[in-house]
Amino acid sequence: MNWTEIINLELNVDGNEKYTDDGILRDLKERPDETDFENAVDITELYNNDEEFKKLWDEITSFFDNDFDEDYYLKRKVFEKESLEYILKSMFFGVAVGDALGVPFEFLSRRYFDENKVTDMVGFRTHNQPLGTFSDDSSLTFCLAESLIDGYNPTDMAEKFVAWYHDGYWTAHGSVFDIGYATRRAIERFSTGTPSLLSGCTGENENGNGSLMRIAPLVFLSYFKSIEIRFLLAYQVSSITHRHIRSAISCFIYLEFILLLIKGKDKFEAFKEIQSDIPNFLSEIEIPTAEIEIYNRLFSEDFISLNENEIYSSGYVVHTLEASIWCFLNTDSYEAAVLKAVNLGDDTDTTAAVTGAMAGIYYGFDNIPDNWTNVVTKKEEILDLAKRMTVRFRIFM
């Protein structure tokens, strides 16, 4: 199956882009009988011993018709509640803290940072926003997560992006102060009637990082899917704002890397696996050679050892993908990773947010400095989002 055939799959979405009960069941049946993530627990064990889980399970399964094979699904495994919630919390704060670190310094050149290294979180400056303020990177990440809690529905995702842009939904302080050109155009197109999956920009010069910066929560929906479906999910969710294949590939590579981190892989082993497997897969599905070659540097053996002056930190999606992975692999803590990303300059908030998701997942929430998490705007709302997403994805992940 080539990539054009893959992106035309229906993915259990009907004409109105609603995720149906039958679709959920089909996706569940595609899951492997055994899982390879750490801290897994049998659903039967939870059902018999955890009253909270039993109540949730009975409530959810009551919505299905007689085709639901309860015995089949009770044999599956799920994340332990504490484990999944911790991963989600680590990811969300990883994004938000990195974003907030970078907001005051966005658009400043690397030359500025050569003499003015950022070592802590500050407020105001570029966007004149108070300490701890996150931007569009985090807001749209949270919008995507909110949508995924209710199932897979690209139209709902786009509607939440519209609510963010027009009504301040999931903004730090009630209004939008930073939005990319392609994202704004896509939201405007959707608002005037273009279907969500056709709203994204398609020009080669419109491959900004606006879909990459928000894509991380999608990994939890794609966890048990085949690699073809994981590619399709990345393509569709990217396409809401960025529909060029290059943006989709960047999102796909990033999600595949995050997936391996969640599964407990060492970050260097995970990256080697990405470098080995992704180019082969892209070739197998007949992605144009010219597009694959754009990632040759990322897939090269010496990528990690590149000098800082060889890493670019503009808003171009490939630059952001390379810079964030390079920062993550060349540091040994969350703090060091996101500070390295900010000190690259230019698109500081997005590079740090994309780096932050990986570093947050890998090192964990407890490795993110308290003096940063405590001042991030909407801390309690972010914690609640992690709790609610845990409920959704413990079973139907």
C-alpha positions as CSV (number, residue, x, y, z in Angstrom):
1,M,0.0,0.0,0.0
2,N,1.5,3.3,-1.0
3,W,1.1,6.6,0.9
4,T,-1.6,8.0,-1.3
5,E,-3.7,4.9,-0.6
6,I,-3.0,5.1,3.1
7,I,-4.2,8.7,3.4
8,N,-7.4,7.9,1.7
9,L,-8.4,5.2,4.2
10,E,-11.5,6.0,6.1
11,L,-10.0,5.3,9.6
12,N,-13.3,4.5,11.1
13,V,-14.6,8.0,10.5
14,D,-18.0,8.3,8.8
15,G,-19.1,11.1,6.4
16,N,-19.5,13.5,9.4
17,E,-16.1,12.6,10.8
18,K,-17.6,11.1,13.9
19,Y,-15.8,8.3,15.6
20,T,-18.4,5.5,15.8
21,D,-18.9,2.8,18.4
22,D,-18.2,0.2,15.7
23,G,-15.0,2.1,14.9
24,I,-13.8,1.9,18.5
25,L,-14.5,-1.8,18.5
26,R,-12.6,-2.4,15.2
27,D,-9.6,-0.5,16.6
28,L,-9.6,-2.4,19.8
29,K,-9.6,-5.7,17.9
30,E,-6.4,-4.5,16.1
31,R,-4.6,-4.4,19.4
32,P,-2.0,-7.1,20.2
33,D,-3.0,-9.7,22.8
34,E,0.0,-8.8,24.9
35,T,1.5,-5.3,25.4
36,D,5.1,-4.4,25.7
37,F,4.8,-1.3,27.9
38,E,6.0,-1.2,31.5
39,N,3.6,-1.2,34.4
40,A,0.8,-2.9,32.5
41,V,-2.0,-4.6,34.5
42,D,-4.8,-7.0,33.4
43,I,-8.2,-5.4,32.9
44,T,-9.8,-8.4,34.7
45,E,-7.7,-7.8,37.7
46,L,-8.7,-4.1,37.8
47,Y,-12.4,-5.0,37.1
48,N,-12.5,-7.4,40.1
49,N,-10.5,-5.3,42.5
50,D,-11.0,-1.7,41.7
51,E,-14.5,-0.3,42.2
52,E,-13.7,3.0,40.5
53,F,-12.5,1.1,37.4
54,K,-15.4,-1.3,37.4
55,K,-17.9,1.6,37.5
56,L,-16.1,3.3,34.6
57,W,-15.9,0.1,32.6
58,D,-19.6,-0.6,33.1
59,E,-20.5,3.0,32.2
60,I,-18.5,2.9,28.9
61,T,-19.6,-0.5,27.8
62,S,-23.2,0.2,28.3
63,F,-23.1,2.5,25.2
64,F,-22.2,-0.4,22.9
65,D,-24.7,-2.8,21.3
66,N,-24.9,-6.6,21.6
67,D,-21.8,-7.0,19.4
68,F,-19.6,-6.0,22.3
69,D,-17.6,-9.1,23.4
70,E,-16.9,-8.1,27.0
71,D,-15.0,-11.3,27.8
72,Y,-12.6,-10.6,24.9
73,Y,-11.8,-7.1,26.2
74,L,-11.5,-8.1,29.8
75,K,-8.5,-10.2,28.8
76,R,-6.6,-7.1,27.6
77,K,-4.1,-5.1,29.5
78,V,-4.0,-1.3,30.2
79,F,-1.7,1.2,31.8
80,E,-1.8,1.4,35.5
81,K,-3.7,4.6,36.4
82,E,-0.8,6.2,38.2
83,S,1.7,5.3,35.4
84,L,-0.4,6.7,32.5
85,E,-1.4,9.8,34.4
86,Y,2.3,10.5,35.3
87,I,3.3,10.1,31.6
88,L,0.6,12.5,30.5
89,K,1.4,15.0,33.3
90,S,5.1,14.8,32.3
91,M,4.3,15.4,28.7
92,F,1.9,18.3,29.2
93,F,4.2,20.2,31.6
94,G,7.1,19.3,29.4
95,V,5.5,21.2,26.6
96,A,4.1,24.1,28.7
97,V,7.3,24.8,30.7
98,G,9.5,24.6,27.6
99,D,7.0,27.0,25.8
100,A,6.9,29.4,28.7
101,L,10.7,29.5,28.9
102,G,10.9,30.4,25.2
103,V,8.1,32.9,24.9
104,P,10.1,35.9,26.3
105,F,12.9,35.3,23.8
106,E,11.1,34.4,20.6
107,F,12.6,35.9,17.4
108,L,15.9,36.8,19.0
109,S,19.0,35.7,17.0
110,R,21.5,33.2,18.2
111,R,24.1,35.9,18.4
112,Y,22.1,37.5,21.2
113,F,22.3,34.3,23.2
114,D,26.0,33.9,22.7
115,E,26.4,36.8,25.2
116,N,23.1,36.4,27.1
117,K,22.6,32.7,28.0
118,V,19.1,31.9,29.4
119,T,19.4,30.0,32.6
120,D,15.9,30.5,34.2
121,M,12.4,31.3,33.4
122,V,11.5,35.0,33.1
123,G,8.6,37.1,32.0
124,F,7.7,39.9,29.5
125,R,10.2,40.9,26.8
126,T,9.2,39.8,23.3
127,H,5.5,39.3,23.8
128,N,5.2,41.3,27.1
129,Q,3.6,38.3,28.8
130,P,4.0,37.6,32.6
131,L,6.2,34.9,34.0
132,G,4.9,31.3,33.2
133,T,2.9,32.2,30.2
134,F,2.6,29.6,27.5
135,S,1.7,30.3,23.8
136,D,0.0,28.7,20.9
137,D,2.3,25.6,21.1
138,S,0.8,24.5,24.4
139,S,-2.7,25.9,23.8
140,L,-3.2,23.8,20.6
141,T,-1.6,20.8,22.3
142,F,-4.2,21.0,25.0
143,C,-7.0,21.6,22.4
144,L,-5.9,18.4,20.7
145,A,-5.9,16.5,24.0
146,E,-9.3,17.8,24.9
147,S,-10.7,16.5,21.5
148,L,-9.0,13.1,21.8
149,I,-10.7,12.6,25.2
150,D,-14.0,12.5,23.3
151,G,-12.7,10.2,20.5
152,Y,-11.1,10.7,17.2
153,N,-12.9,13.6,15.3
154,P,-10.8,15.9,13.2
155,T,-13.7,18.3,12.8
156,D,-13.9,18.6,16.6
157,M,-10.2,19.3,16.7
158,A,-10.6,22.1,14.2
159,E,-13.5,23.5,16.1
160,K,-11.4,23.7,19.2
161,F,-8.7,25.4,17.3
162,V,-11.3,28.0,16.2
163,A,-12.4,28.4,19.8
164,W,-8.8,29.0,20.8
165,Y,-8.3,31.6,18.1
166,H,-11.6,33.5,18.4
167,D,-12.6,32.9,22.0
168,G,-9.4,32.3,23.9
169,Y,-10.1,28.7,24.7
170,W,-7.1,27.1,26.4
171,T,-5.1,30.4,26.1
172,A,-2.9,31.4,29.1
173,H,-4.7,34.6,29.8
174,G,-7.9,34.7,27.7
175,S,-6.6,35.9,24.3
176,V,-4.2,34.8,21.5
177,F,-0.9,36.7,21.3
178,D,1.0,34.4,18.9
179,I,-0.1,32.4,15.9
180,G,1.6,31.1,12.8
181,Y,0.7,32.2,9.3
182,A,-0.3,28.8,8.1
183,T,-2.3,28.0,11.2
184,R,-4.2,31.2,11.0
185,R,-5.0,30.7,7.3
186,A,-6.2,27.1,8.0
187,I,-8.4,28.2,10.8
188,E,-9.9,30.9,8.7
189,R,-10.6,28.4,5.9
190,F,-12.3,25.9,8.2
191,S,-14.4,28.8,9.7
192,T,-15.7,29.6,6.3
193,G,-16.7,26.0,5.3
194,T,-13.7,24.1,4.2
195,P,-13.7,20.5,5.7
196,S,-11.2,20.1,8.5
197,L,-9.0,17.6,6.7
198,L,-8.7,20.0,3.7
199,S,-8.1,23.2,5.6
200,G,-4.4,22.9,6.0
201,C,-1.9,24.7,3.8
202,T,-0.4,22.6,1.0
203,G,2.4,24.8,-0.4
204,E,6.1,23.7,0.0
205,N,6.8,27.1,1.5
206,E,4.1,26.6,4.1
207,N,5.8,23.8,6.0
208,G,6.0,25.7,9.3
209,N,6.1,23.9,12.6
210,G,2.5,24.6,13.5
211,S,1.3,21.0,13.4
212,L,4.5,19.5,14.8
213,M,4.3,21.7,17.9
214,R,0.8,20.3,18.9
215,I,1.0,16.7,17.8
216,A,2.4,14.9,20.8
217,P,-1.0,13.8,22.5
218,L,-1.8,11.9,19.3
219,V,0.7,9.2,20.3
220,F,-1.8,7.9,22.9
221,L,-4.4,7.2,20.3
222,S,-1.9,5.6,17.9
223,Y,-0.2,3.4,20.5
224,F,-1.6,0.1,19.5
225,K,-2.2,0.8,15.8
226,S,-0.2,-0.6,12.9
227,I,2.5,1.7,11.5
228,E,0.4,2.4,8.4
229,I,-2.5,3.7,10.6
230,R,0.0,5.6,12.8
231,F,1.2,7.4,9.6
232,L,-2.4,8.1,8.6
233,L,-3.3,9.6,12.0
234,A,-0.2,11.8,11.8
235,Y,-1.1,12.9,8.3
236,Q,-4.7,13.7,9.1
237,V,-4.1,15.6,12.3
238,S,-1.3,17.5,10.7
239,S,-3.5,18.3,7.7
240,I,-6.0,20.4,9.8
241,T,-3.4,23.2,9.6
242,H,-0.5,21.8,7.5
243,R,-1.4,19.4,4.7
244,H,1.9,19.2,2.8
245,I,3.4,15.7,3.1
246,R,6.6,17.1,4.6
247,S,4.8,18.4,7.7
248,A,3.1,15.1,8.0
249,I,6.4,13.2,7.8
250,S,7.9,15.4,10.5
251,C,4.9,14.8,12.8
252,F,5.2,11.0,12.1
253,I,8.9,10.8,12.9
254,Y,8.4,12.8,16.1
255,L,5.4,10.6,17.2
256,E,7.3,7.4,16.4
257,F,10.2,8.6,18.6
258,I,7.9,9.5,21.4
259,L,6.2,6.2,21.2
260,L,9.5,4.4,21.8
261,L,10.3,6.6,24.7
262,I,6.9,5.8,26.3
263,K,7.6,2.1,25.8
264,G,10.7,2.6,28.0
265,K,13.5,2.6,25.4
266,D,16.8,4.3,26.0
267,K,16.7,7.5,24.1
268,F,19.8,6.6,22.0
269,E,18.5,3.2,21.2
270,A,15.1,4.7,20.3
271,F,16.8,7.2,18.0
272,K,18.8,4.5,16.3
273,E,15.6,2.5,15.7
274,I,14.0,5.6,14.2
275,Q,17.0,6.1,11.9
276,S,16.8,2.5,10.8
277,D,13.1,1.9,10.4
278,I,11.5,5.1,9.3
279,P,13.5,5.6,6.0
280,N,12.6,2.0,5.0
281,F,9.0,2.5,5.8
282,L,8.8,5.8,3.9
283,S,10.4,4.1,0.9
284,E,8.0,1.1,1.2
285,I,4.9,3.4,1.0
286,E,6.5,5.2,-1.9
287,I,7.0,8.6,-0.4
288,P,8.7,10.7,-3.1
289,T,12.5,10.2,-2.9
290,A,13.1,14.0,-2.8
291,E,10.9,14.3,0.4
292,I,12.7,11.4,2.1
293,E,16.1,12.9,1.3
294,I,15.2,16.1,3.2
295,Y,15.6,14.0,6.3
296,N,18.9,12.5,5.3
297,R,20.8,14.6,7.9
298,L,18.5,13.5,10.7
299,F,19.0,9.9,9.7
300,S,22.7,10.1,9.3
301,E,25.1,8.4,11.8
302,D,26.8,11.7,12.8
303,F,23.6,13.7,13.4
304,I,24.0,13.7,17.2
305,S,27.6,14.9,17.0
306,L,26.8,17.9,14.8
307,N,28.0,21.2,16.1
308,E,25.5,23.8,17.5
309,N,26.3,26.1,14.6
310,E,25.1,23.4,12.2
311,I,21.6,23.2,13.9
312,Y,19.0,25.6,12.7
313,S,16.1,26.8,14.9
314,S,13.8,28.7,12.5
315,G,10.1,28.0,12.2
316,Y,10.6,25.5,9.4
317,V,9.2,22.2,10.4
318,V,12.4,20.2,9.5
319,H,14.6,22.7,11.4
320,T,12.4,22.3,14.5
321,L,12.3,18.6,14.4
322,E,16.1,18.4,14.0
323,A,16.8,21.0,16.6
324,S,14.5,19.5,19.3
325,I,15.8,16.0,18.8
326,W,19.4,17.3,18.8
327,C,18.9,19.2,22.1
328,F,17.2,16.2,23.7
329,L,20.0,13.8,22.7
330,N,22.8,16.2,23.7
331,T,21.7,16.8,27.2
332,D,21.0,14.6,30.3
333,S,18.1,16.3,32.0
334,Y,14.8,18.1,31.3
335,E,16.2,21.4,32.4
336,A,19.3,21.2,30.3
337,A,17.4,20.1,27.2
338,V,14.9,22.9,27.2
339,L,17.4,25.6,28.1
340,K,19.6,24.4,25.2
341,A,16.6,24.7,22.9
342,V,15.9,28.3,24.0
343,N,19.5,29.3,23.7
344,L,19.4,28.3,20.0
345,G,17.4,31.4,19.4
346,D,14.8,32.3,16.7
347,D,11.7,30.2,17.3
348,T,12.6,29.6,20.9
349,D,9.2,28.7,22.3
350,T,8.3,26.1,19.8
351,T,11.8,24.5,19.8
352,A,11.7,24.3,23.6
353,A,8.1,23.0,23.6
354,V,8.8,20.2,21.1
355,T,12.0,19.4,23.0
356,G,10.0,19.6,26.3
357,A,7.5,16.9,25.3
358,M,10.3,14.4,24.7
359,A,12.3,15.4,27.7
360,G,9.2,15.5,30.0
361,I,8.2,11.9,29.0
362,Y,11.8,10.6,29.2
363,Y,12.9,12.2,32.5
364,G,9.5,12.5,34.1
365,F,7.6,15.3,35.8
366,D,9.7,15.1,39.0
367,N,12.7,16.1,36.9
368,I,11.1,19.3,35.8
369,P,12.1,22.1,38.3
370,D,9.4,22.9,40.8
371,N,10.1,26.7,40.4
372,W,9.0,26.3,36.8
373,T,6.0,24.0,37.1
374,N,4.6,26.1,40.0
375,V,4.5,29.3,38.0
376,V,3.1,27.9,34.7
377,T,-0.2,29.4,33.9
378,K,-3.3,27.2,34.4
379,K,-1.3,24.6,36.4
380,E,-4.4,23.1,38.0
381,E,-6.2,22.9,34.7
382,I,-3.3,21.1,33.1
383,L,-3.2,18.6,36.0
384,D,-7.0,18.0,35.5
385,L,-6.5,17.5,31.8
386,A,-4.0,14.8,32.5
387,K,-6.5,13.1,34.9
388,R,-9.3,13.2,32.4
389,M,-7.2,11.9,29.5
390,T,-6.0,9.1,31.8
391,V,-9.6,8.0,32.2
392,R,-10.2,8.0,28.4
393,F,-7.0,6.2,27.4
394,R,-6.6,3.6,30.1
395,I,-9.1,1.5,28.3
396,F,-9.4,2.7,24.7
397,M,-5.8,3.4,24.0
